[in-house]
Amino acid sequence: MEHDSIVWCEEERAAYSACRSLLLDGDQIGARMAFKERYERELAEARSQRRPIRWMMSAGYDLGHRLETLALAVQAKRMTLESALNFVPGERQNDFAQLLPPADAKGLLTGKAEKLREVPGLAGMLAKIQMEGVVPEEMKADPVSPRRTPADRSPEEVRELREKARAQIEYLKRSRNGHGNGAAGEQRS
């Protein structure tokens, strides 16, 4: 199940959590009943509170399936194109654009593949894992380096480390300012 991607609403996610253990135990009938009961309860509560639908992406490791799921979500107006592109590696944008209707793909087909922007540090490694669905080579080797104190570093090393830290802080600030959030454009009836 972790290979598959899904775009679902909060109520579906809550209902799935109620039936997941039954599914894993092989009780499909019990899981269906538990899902249906919880989903109807969550939906009734959302409607009574007039909460809008909030669609979310749960990105799986299978990149091909992820692109198909995102294309369907954009076509169904569950996600904006901009939100969907946050889950598409730059080098796969052409593949993604080909799954969209021509009107939605306008401007995405460039004829060339872009390389995923390099982001330093842990944030960069996590972004690679999320976007590419594979563990980066630099994480496979188990690089354990001895701890060094500031006194052990040259002024150039200290400057480089500060630059990396600033770049990571800027990346985190940008990612917290609305990048990567799904669209919540539809209202419940």
Protein Blocks (a to p, Z undefined) as FASTA:
>chain_A
ZZpccdddfklmmmmmmmmmmmmnopaklmmmmmmmmmmmmmmmmmmnopacdddddddf
blmlmmmmmmmmmmnopacfklmmmmpcfklmmmmmmmpcfklmgokanopacdddddeh
jllmmmmmmmnopacfklmnopacddddfklpcfklmmmmmmmmmmmmmmmmmmmnopap
acffbccZZ
